[in-house]
Amino acid sequence: EIRTENLRRTLRPVNSMPLFYINAASTNTAADARLMYDSYPMNHDEDQYEDELEPPSKSQLKREAEAVQEMGKTLVELPAARFAAMMAKLDLPEDLREALTTCRAIHARGGRKRQLQYIGKLMRGIDAEPIRSALEGLEGKDRAETALLHRLEHWRERLIVEGDSALAELLDEFPTAERQSLRQLVMKARKEQETGQPPAAARALFRTLRELMADQGE
């Protein structure tokens, strides 16, 4: 029978191998004990915890600082109406609100750069996720608006160039549209193009198409 003390001297546990695990081998042979020792997953949990607790690198901290500063710049450069809407929507500290508003009024390149850096510093002290989510929502709306404008322009061009055939397709897709008023706008818009007149009818046709699509929830 191998004594526990002999096992300690033979195996020489490293990195705090649990004592209870060594004692469990006290009734086995030395070879069995060595096999158990070698197969034990040494430091698996410790290595995992060390990875989790490892502090972020300087390059990672720099990337995060640049990301929040870029978010601040995006906020500053929003159109006035959207900036006001974002300020009303977001729960921001007063010093950050003031810094963002002040930056919009700074036009000197150096002064604006320093103010943006200050904004980035303030934003690193808060949870920036609500700001990121709000900006992503704006980007999504912008993409949808751009797609709608392209679609409206496409339909207007088709109506002016193709006439009644395109109008028939439009009415199939939007059955509530008023055929006669659309046809009159199309004819006026085509005449404007042919004679070089200001595109008043073309603009009216664009607005009509937009209202039509809005009524259909597009």
Disulfide bonds with the S-S distance in Angstrom:
none
